[in-house]
Amino acid sequence: MRHMHTPQPETISEVIAVLPDDVYENPTSRGLRWVVRDLLVYAGLLAALALADRWWLLLPLWLLAGLAISGLFILGHDAAHGALFRSKRLCYALGQLCMLPSLHVYEAWCLGHNRIHHAHTVRETMDYVWHPVTADEFRGMKRRQRLAHRIKWSWLGAGLYYGWDIWWKSMLRFEPPRKIAADVRRDRRCVGAYAALVSLACLGLGAWTYGSAAGAAWMWFKLLGAPFLVWNYVIGWAVYVHHIAPDIAWRTRREWDRVAGQFEGTTVLYMPRWLNFFMHNIFLHLPHHVDMRIPFYQLPRATQAITEAFRGAIRERRYRWLDYIRTTRRCKLFDFDAGRWLTYREALSG
């Protein structure tokens, strides 16, 4: 039996109206269980890394540790949206805790993610995450800038992009507005203190285990450095596939509206169960953008309600690694006048 295609909604309120009331339920005990679970998983992986030195053990453990950081970060992300707990104080305290392994400044993240990315998703000059450049902008770049763009927008570049453009430039180095400057400075001190303490602990453990300065540095890299690098790649890739695809058009500031951003500008991607163990349904991203108040464990229910109501109008598919490769080959630069993605060859031959 063929499904009838439902017209696209004209307002986000139409989409929110189809959501069951219970998708907003977020009992404190349930959120606490998830936080404890993810902390134990992360701690267990760090313990395994401390004992491992064979490459065939280290490689999968680094991948899993990076994913464990991602899982904690997503819990912190939910807390930053006020979705994980009803209590604002609990959201702040545990959100801060969950974001420490990824070295993210909580209040800076709230500004960039909640108030800018969510408020202006795929909007020209406003949404700063994976914002595409035009052919003219690319032509005007210096040679090293062009090379950096080619690397970051390749299938290998997600970690470099996120680590430099988002974490370093937009998280640690940016100057916050005066209204939240004190809060950002406080949270930066929290991140700095955490980084110093865990680094000292890892160096001390390494010196005790291996009996040398090189062994101390190796332990630091095993437990902190390598998982953090993996985390940057995972989060950079995740955000990319949420909002970059040949059929997702970024909009000019004048043409943009909330439906274009929150409904057309994001996706529903079905990932393998083992990956979702860490990623907490974050790839069911459209309902999250429709209403940030939905906790991650309610996203499958919200997704079902939206897909049933607007079948054929949303971008949903079972995701495969080749999809990412194909997208990175196709989506290099963007023509805002034509509303379409260009390859480098198409852009530079025009």
C-alpha positions as CSV (number, residue, x, y, z in Angstrom):
1,M,0.0,0.0,0.0
2,R,1.4,3.4,-1.0
3,H,1.5,6.2,1.6
4,M,0.0,9.5,0.7
5,H,2.5,12.4,1.0
6,T,1.4,15.0,3.4
7,P,2.0,18.7,2.6
8,Q,4.8,20.4,4.5
9,P,3.7,22.4,7.5
10,E,3.4,26.2,7.2
11,T,4.4,26.8,10.8
12,I,6.4,25.0,13.5
13,S,3.3,25.2,15.7
14,E,1.6,22.8,13.4
15,V,4.4,20.3,14.0
16,I,4.4,20.8,17.8
17,A,0.6,20.2,17.8
18,V,1.0,16.6,16.7
19,L,3.3,15.7,19.5
20,P,1.8,13.7,22.4
21,D,2.0,15.4,25.8
22,D,4.0,12.7,27.4
23,V,7.1,13.3,25.1
24,Y,7.9,16.1,27.5
25,E,8.0,13.9,30.6
26,N,11.4,14.0,32.2
27,P,11.4,12.5,35.7
28,T,14.5,13.4,37.7
29,S,15.2,9.7,38.6
30,R,15.4,8.8,34.9
31,G,17.8,11.5,34.0
32,L,20.0,10.6,37.0
33,R,20.1,7.0,35.9
34,W,21.4,8.0,32.5
35,V,24.1,10.3,33.9
36,V,25.3,7.6,36.3
37,R,25.3,5.0,33.5
38,D,27.4,7.1,31.1
39,L,29.8,8.1,33.9
40,L,30.4,4.5,34.7
41,V,30.9,3.6,31.0
42,Y,33.4,6.4,30.6
43,A,35.2,5.4,33.9
44,G,35.3,1.8,32.8
45,L,36.9,2.6,29.5
46,L,39.5,4.9,31.1
47,A,40.4,2.0,33.5
48,A,40.8,-0.3,30.5
49,L,42.9,2.2,28.6
50,A,45.2,2.6,31.7
51,L,45.9,-1.1,31.5
52,A,46.2,-1.4,27.7
53,D,49.3,-0.9,25.6
54,R,48.7,-3.2,22.6
55,W,47.6,-1.2,19.5
56,W,44.9,-3.7,18.8
57,L,43.4,-2.9,22.2
58,L,44.1,0.8,22.1
59,L,42.4,1.5,18.8
60,P,38.9,0.2,19.7
61,L,39.2,1.5,23.3
62,W,40.0,5.0,22.0
63,L,37.0,4.9,19.6
64,L,34.7,3.8,22.5
65,A,36.2,6.4,24.9
66,G,35.5,9.1,22.3
67,L,32.0,7.8,21.9
68,A,31.6,7.8,25.7
69,I,32.6,11.4,25.8
70,S,30.0,12.0,23.1
71,G,27.3,10.3,25.2
72,L,28.1,12.4,28.3
73,F,28.2,15.5,26.1
74,I,24.7,14.8,24.7
75,L,23.4,14.5,28.3
76,G,25.0,17.9,29.0
77,H,23.4,19.2,25.8
78,D,20.0,18.0,26.9
79,A,20.6,19.7,30.3
80,A,21.6,22.9,28.6
81,H,18.2,22.8,26.8
82,G,16.4,22.3,30.1
83,A,15.2,18.9,28.8
84,L,17.0,16.5,31.1
85,F,15.6,17.7,34.4
86,R,12.9,20.1,35.5
87,S,15.3,21.8,38.0
88,K,17.4,24.5,36.4
89,R,20.0,24.1,39.2
90,L,20.3,20.3,38.5
91,C,20.5,20.9,34.8
92,Y,23.4,23.4,35.3
93,A,25.3,21.2,37.8
94,L,25.0,17.9,35.9
95,G,25.2,19.6,32.5
96,Q,28.5,21.2,33.6
97,L,29.7,17.8,34.9
98,C,28.8,15.9,31.7
99,M,30.5,18.5,29.5
100,L,33.8,18.5,31.4
101,P,35.3,15.4,29.6
102,S,34.8,17.3,26.2
103,L,36.3,20.4,27.8
104,H,33.2,22.5,26.8
105,V,32.4,25.8,28.6
106,Y,28.8,25.3,29.6
107,E,27.5,28.9,29.3
108,A,29.4,29.5,26.1
109,W,27.8,26.4,24.7
110,C,24.4,27.6,25.7
111,L,24.9,30.9,23.9
112,G,26.3,29.4,20.7
113,H,24.1,26.4,20.5
114,N,20.7,27.3,22.0
115,R,20.5,31.0,21.1
116,I,22.3,31.0,17.8
117,H,22.4,27.6,16.1
118,H,18.8,26.6,17.2
119,A,17.4,30.1,16.6
120,H,18.9,30.4,13.1
121,T,19.5,26.9,11.8
122,V,20.9,26.9,8.2
123,R,20.5,30.7,8.0
124,E,23.0,32.7,6.0
125,T,25.5,34.6,8.2
126,M,23.6,33.6,11.4
127,D,24.1,29.8,11.9
128,Y,27.8,29.5,12.5
129,V,28.1,25.7,12.6
130,W,29.2,24.2,9.2
131,H,28.2,27.5,7.6
132,P,29.1,27.1,3.8
133,V,31.1,29.6,1.9
134,T,30.2,30.8,-1.6
135,A,32.2,30.4,-4.8
136,D,33.2,34.1,-4.7
137,E,34.3,33.8,-1.1
138,F,36.4,30.7,-1.9
139,R,38.1,32.5,-4.8
140,G,39.0,35.3,-2.5
141,M,40.7,33.1,0.0
142,K,44.5,32.8,0.3
143,R,46.1,29.5,-0.8
144,R,46.4,28.2,2.8
145,Q,42.8,29.1,3.5
146,R,41.7,27.2,0.4
147,L,43.7,24.2,1.5
148,A,42.2,24.3,5.0
149,H,38.7,24.5,3.5
150,R,39.3,21.5,1.3
151,I,40.6,19.5,4.2
152,K,37.8,20.5,6.6
153,W,35.1,19.8,4.1
154,S,36.5,16.4,3.1
155,W,35.4,13.2,4.7
156,L,38.6,13.3,6.9
157,G,38.1,16.9,8.1
158,A,35.2,16.8,10.6
159,G,37.5,16.6,13.6
160,L,39.8,19.4,12.5
161,Y,36.8,21.6,11.7
162,Y,35.1,21.1,15.0
163,G,38.2,21.2,17.1
164,W,39.5,24.5,15.6
165,D,36.5,26.4,14.3
166,I,34.0,25.5,17.0
167,W,35.8,24.3,20.2
168,W,38.9,26.6,20.0
169,K,37.7,29.7,18.2
170,S,34.0,29.8,19.2
171,M,34.3,28.2,22.7
172,L,37.5,29.0,24.4
173,R,38.7,32.1,22.5
174,F,35.6,34.1,21.7
175,E,34.7,37.2,23.7
176,P,31.2,36.7,25.2
177,P,28.6,39.5,25.5
178,R,28.9,41.5,28.6
179,K,25.6,40.1,30.0
180,I,27.0,36.6,30.3
181,A,30.7,37.3,30.4
182,A,31.0,36.6,34.2
183,D,29.2,33.2,33.8
184,V,31.4,32.2,30.8
185,R,34.6,33.2,32.8
186,R,33.3,31.1,35.8
187,D,32.7,28.0,33.5
188,R,36.0,28.5,31.8
189,R,37.7,28.3,35.2
190,C,35.8,25.1,35.9
191,V,37.0,23.6,32.6
192,G,40.6,24.8,33.3
193,A,40.6,23.3,36.8
194,Y,39.2,20.0,35.5
195,A,41.8,19.8,32.7
196,A,44.6,20.6,35.2
197,L,43.5,18.1,37.8
198,V,42.9,15.2,35.5
199,S,46.1,15.9,33.6
200,L,48.1,15.8,36.8
201,A,46.4,12.6,37.8
202,C,47.2,10.9,34.5
203,L,50.8,12.1,34.5
204,G,51.2,10.8,38.0
205,L,49.6,7.5,37.2
206,G,51.9,7.3,34.1
207,A,55.0,8.1,36.1
208,W,54.1,5.5,38.7
209,T,53.2,2.8,36.1
210,Y,56.1,3.3,33.7
211,G,58.7,5.0,35.9
212,S,59.6,7.7,33.4
213,A,58.6,11.1,32.0
214,A,57.9,9.5,28.6
215,G,55.6,7.0,30.4
216,A,53.8,9.8,32.1
217,A,53.2,11.6,28.8
218,W,52.0,8.3,27.2
219,M,49.5,7.7,30.0
220,W,48.2,11.3,29.5
221,F,47.8,10.7,25.8
222,K,46.1,7.3,26.2
223,L,43.5,8.5,28.7
224,L,42.9,12.1,27.7
225,G,44.6,13.1,24.4
226,A,43.5,10.4,22.0
227,P,39.8,10.1,23.3
228,F,39.5,13.9,23.0
229,L,40.7,13.8,19.4
230,V,38.2,11.0,18.6
231,W,35.4,13.0,20.3
232,N,36.1,16.0,18.1
233,Y,35.8,13.8,15.0
234,V,32.6,12.2,16.3
235,I,30.8,15.5,17.2
236,G,32.0,17.2,14.0
237,W,30.7,14.4,11.9
238,A,27.4,14.2,13.8
239,V,26.6,17.9,13.4
240,Y,27.6,17.7,9.8
241,V,25.2,14.9,8.9
242,H,22.4,16.7,10.9
243,H,22.4,19.7,8.6
244,I,24.5,19.2,5.5
245,A,23.1,17.2,2.6
246,P,22.6,17.8,-1.2
247,D,18.9,18.2,-0.6
248,I,19.2,20.6,2.4
249,A,19.3,24.2,1.2
250,W,20.7,27.0,3.4
251,R,18.6,30.1,3.2
252,T,19.4,33.8,2.9
253,R,18.6,35.9,5.9
254,R,15.5,37.3,4.2
255,E,14.2,34.0,2.8
256,W,14.7,32.1,6.1
257,D,11.9,31.2,8.4
258,R,11.5,28.7,11.3
259,V,10.0,26.0,9.0
260,A,13.0,26.4,6.6
261,G,15.4,26.1,9.5
262,Q,13.9,23.6,12.0
263,F,11.8,21.4,9.6
264,E,13.6,21.5,6.2
265,G,17.1,22.1,7.5
266,T,17.6,19.0,9.6
267,T,17.2,15.2,9.3
268,V,15.9,11.9,10.8
269,L,18.7,9.4,10.5
270,Y,18.4,5.8,11.7
271,M,21.7,4.6,13.1
272,P,22.9,1.2,14.3
273,R,22.0,0.2,17.8
274,W,25.5,0.0,19.0
275,L,26.2,3.6,18.0
276,N,22.9,4.8,19.5
277,F,24.0,3.2,22.8
278,F,26.4,6.2,23.1
279,M,24.6,8.8,20.9
280,H,21.3,8.9,22.7
281,N,18.9,9.3,19.7
282,I,20.6,12.5,18.7
283,F,20.3,11.5,15.0
284,L,16.5,11.7,15.3
285,H,17.3,15.4,15.0
286,L,14.2,16.9,13.4
287,P,12.0,16.6,16.5
288,H,14.8,18.0,18.7
289,H,14.9,21.1,16.5
290,V,11.1,21.4,16.4
291,D,11.1,21.5,20.2
292,M,14.3,21.6,22.3
293,R,12.3,20.7,25.5
294,I,11.9,17.0,24.4
295,P,14.4,14.8,26.4
296,F,16.5,12.5,24.2
297,Y,14.8,9.3,25.4
298,Q,11.5,10.6,24.1
299,L,12.8,11.5,20.7
300,P,11.7,8.1,19.1
301,R,8.1,8.7,20.2
302,A,8.2,12.3,18.9
303,T,9.8,11.1,15.6
304,Q,7.0,8.6,15.1
305,A,4.3,11.2,15.7
306,I,5.9,13.7,13.3
307,T,6.6,11.1,10.5
308,E,3.0,9.8,10.7
309,A,1.6,13.3,10.5
310,F,3.9,14.6,7.8
311,R,4.9,11.5,5.9
312,G,7.0,12.2,2.8
313,A,7.7,15.8,3.9
314,I,10.7,15.0,6.1
315,R,14.2,13.9,5.3
316,E,14.5,10.4,6.9
317,R,16.6,7.4,5.9
318,R,18.7,4.6,7.3
319,Y,22.2,6.1,7.3
320,R,25.2,4.5,5.8
321,W,28.9,5.5,5.9
322,L,28.8,5.9,2.1
323,D,26.2,8.6,2.5
324,Y,28.7,10.7,4.3
325,I,31.4,10.1,1.7
326,R,29.0,11.1,-1.1
327,T,27.8,14.2,0.7
328,T,31.4,15.4,1.4
329,R,32.1,15.0,-2.3
330,R,29.0,16.9,-3.4
331,C,28.7,19.6,-0.8
332,K,31.7,21.9,-0.9
333,L,30.4,25.5,-1.6
334,F,26.9,27.0,-1.7
335,D,25.1,29.2,-4.1
336,F,22.6,31.2,-2.0
337,D,21.0,32.7,-5.1
338,A,20.3,29.4,-6.7
339,G,19.8,27.6,-3.4
340,R,22.0,24.7,-4.2
341,W,25.4,23.0,-3.3
342,L,28.3,23.1,-5.7
343,T,31.5,21.1,-6.0
344,Y,34.8,22.9,-6.3
345,R,34.9,22.1,-10.0
346,E,31.4,23.5,-10.6
347,A,32.1,26.6,-8.7
348,L,35.5,27.4,-10.1
349,S,34.6,26.6,-13.7
350,G,31.7,29.0,-13.7
